[in-house]
Amino acid sequence: MTFAHILSADIKKLSKTSFFLIHLLVPIAVAVVFTIYTAITLYKTQALVIAYFQVIAIAFPVIAAIISSLVIDQEMDAGDGYYILSAPSRIKVLSSKLLIMICAGLFSSLLTGICFGTSLMVIRGASIVLLSQCMISSIIIWACTIFLYIFQTLL
């Protein structure tokens, strides 16, 4: 079985769960809440960006742990982990799951950075430089959680 087949099967299995919905709705919801807060507060824009990414940096590892547990529990519920344990290449199976989680985490992280940065541009008249700072901050936070995805999955 090739890695592409394993990856495709994992995507199909995860599409039947809330995995992709979580990665789409949570970043949008967080950005909307902070956008509303941005509209009613008098804090400086830079202070709001710092506060936003502090919250994201705290919440992202927790969500990564929940997502990893969701993915592995799906395998455990489907047959007590028989597929992982009996696969010809466990490394391919786990790598497939990790790749999906890491890519979905990157998408989620970038989405939240884009949504919040764009809202700052609209509400506060922030520059495009601030949007790029939001993107860079999102990538840094995502990169720091890659280890957590790996550790939690292997655990």
N, C-alpha and C positions, 0 to 999 in steps of 0.2 A: 504494500500500500504506500503510495507516494505522499509526501508532505502536503501537496495541494489537495489531495482527496481528504486527508485528515482535517485540514484547515476548513475545507468546504463543509464537511460533516459537523464540525464544531460550530460553525456559523449557523447552520440550519438548526442544530439543537438549541443554541442560545437564542435564536429568533423566536422560540416558543416560550421564552421567559421574559422577565422585565429587564434583562441586561441592557439591551440597546435603548430602551425607553428611559432607564435611569441615566444613561450617559447623555441623553438628549435633553431631558426635562430638568434635571437637577441644576446644571449650569445656567440654563435660562432662568429658572426660578430664583436662583441666588443673585444673578445679575439684575433681575427685575426688582427684587427687594432692595438691593443696594442702590439702584437707580432712583427708586422712590425716596430712599433716605438722602441721596445726593440732592434731589430736588427740594427737600425741605430743610436741609441743614445749611449752616453758614460756614462750615469748616472749609479750609483751603483745599483746592483740588488735589494737590500732592499728598496732603494728609489723608484724604479719602482713599486715594490709590493705595497708600501704605496700609491703611486699615483693612481694605478689601483683600489685599493679598496676604495679610496676616490671617484673616479668617479662612481663606482658601488653603493656606499652608497648614492650618490646623485640621481642617475638615477633610482634605484630600487623602491623607493616609488612612483615616478612619473609613472613608468610602472605599478605598482600595482594598482594605481588609475585608469589608463586607462583600465586595464584588468577587474577590478571590474565593471566599467561602461559598458564595452562591454558585460559582462555576464548579468547584470541587464537590459540593454537596449534590449538585445535579448528577454527577457521575456516581456518587455513592447511592443516591436514590434509585438510579436506573439499574443497578445490579451490584450493589456493594463494592463498587470500584473494579468489577471484573474486567471491564474493557481496558482500563489502564494497566491492571496487573497482568493481563494476558496478551497485551499487544506485542507484536514482534519487536517494536522499538518504542519503549516507554519515553525515551528522550523526544521522539517526534511528537508523541501525543501531548506531553507536557509543554513542549515548545510551541505547539499549535495553540494551546490554551493561553499560554503566556503572551504570545504574539497578539492574539485577539484582545486580551485585556490591556496590554500596553498600548496598542493602537487606539483602542476605544478611549483609554485614559488621555492620550494625546489629543484626540478629537474633542473630548470633553473639556480639557484644560484650555485649548485654543478657543473653543466656543465661548467659554466664560470670559476669557480675556478680550475677545473681539466684542462681545455684547456690552461689557462694562466700559471698555475704551470708547466704543461708538456712542454709548449713552453720555459719556463725559464730553465728547465732542459736540453733541447736540445740545445738552443741557447747559454745560459750562463754557462752551466755546473753546475747548482744549485743542491743542495742536495735534497734528498727525504724529509728532514725536512722542506724545504721551500714549497714543495707541500702540506705537512700536514698543514702548517700554512695557505696556501691559502684555503684549505678545511675548516679549523676552522673559518677563516674570512668570508667565504661564508655562513657558517651556522649562524654565529652571525648576519650578515646583514639580512639574511632571517628571523631569529627569531624576529628581530626588526620590520619587516614589517607585521607580523601576525596581530598586532593590526590594522594596516592600512587597511588590507583586510576586517577585521570585521567591522570597523568603516565605510568604504566607502560603503560596501554592505548594511549595515543597514540604512545608510543615504539615 
